[in-house]
Amino acid sequence: MIKRVDHIAIAVNSLDEALGVFEGLLGVKAAHTETVAEQGVKAALIPIGDGEIELIEPLDAQSGVAKFIERRGEGIHHICLEVDNIDEELKSLAARGVELIDKQGRRGLAGKVGFLHPRAAKGVLIELAEKV
């Protein structure tokens, strides 16, 4: 079951530069910064209400985020929705024919995560996250 919008992720070339822009614009400091090697990004979370804005910088030019920026430029990369049980949610979606990137949850900055293919949601990359 989808509980809420957890965060909106923005792909950026430079995390430090983007933090300066967004912290200045929003008047809020990042609550957490981490390198997530499994996803090939350095990321920061800026709390906004009961959600967050996640800034993601690619670690190398071959990563998915780097290729996204190359094709589309910096900007909104994905929307993350919090769920109760990531593995059950992914299994249920697969059973309904939804195209997935991940068939099982994996470690991510937002907890245990799994991605739906953008073709499943009109070109929007959707991340599902279970807080662990």
PyMOL commands that set and color helices and strands:
alter all, ss='L'
color gray80, all
select helices_A, chain A and resi 15-26+37-39+64-72+86-95+118-121
alter helices_A, ss='H'
color red, helices_A
select strands_A, chain A and resi 2-11+32-36+41-48+51-58+75-83+106-108+111-116+126-130
alter strands_A, ss='S'
color yellow, strands_A
deselect
rebuild
show_as cartoon
